[in-house]
Amino acid sequence: MTTTPAPPKATTVLLDMDGILAEVSKSYRNCIVKTCKEYGATSITYDTVAEWKARGGCNNDWVLSRDLIQSDPNGDKNVTLDQVTETFERFYQGHGDTPGACELETLIPSRETLKELRERSEHLAIVTGRPRSDCDKFLEIHNITNLFEVCVCMEDGPPKPDAFPVRRACELMGVEPSGKVLMVGDTPDDVRSALAAGCRAIGVSTPEAAAAAAQNGKEHHENLLSNSLKACGAEVVLEPGFVGLLDYLPEKAS
């Protein structure tokens, strides 16, 4: 009888935000679809967004929205990125008396899981494609800012799948990129960025993907996005809330 070896223990954890910490199906994903429809791209659905995300190269939702609009037969082919960004932000941030979709975001993992990650890891950071203001706002609303040593955001440099965000987080914490560093994300871009930087990649199913799989009688990882994560080199695809990530870190000192 053979046993599965325990995963190598890591010392540093880098977490993506959207789909990992923040449940964004009613915020960012919804804003993509609404922005597309604003410019005539009526064929774009949540499934379309999921398919494009699964391909990779879609880390910036403003750029993704523009590209989706221009891919639609009825979409405005002349729309600019500035126009799309302004429309997207109106939906996301809110305007006038209309609340923004950002207010619908919820925290996916339990605070207990995050606190244990902080206790077991030597370094814990955020590596996200969000603008820094959106990242900071989410952390503050959910009172978890103090758990993270650094946050690498959109403004800091080239986005994932470039290796820069992962390498930059390591640099800021004085950590050498290696197999002791885990990048945890929900898209191929997260995985490719981690591997390009010389680190390891752990995938996580989004709540919406896991729910859709369950409705079809499947496991949480039996879906297009999870298959893409594994094909890109993710060691495993964990359930939403990533409790299983604790197995990749040393036990707490007694």
Helices and strands as residue ranges (DSSP letters): E 12-15, E 22-23, H 28-38, H 46-55, H 61-71, H 81-93, E 94-95, E 98-99, G 101-104, E 106-107, H 111-120, E 123-127, H 132-141, G 145-147, E 150-152, G 154-156, H 164-173, E 181-185, H 188-196, E 200-204, H 207-215, H 224-232, E 237-238, G 243-248
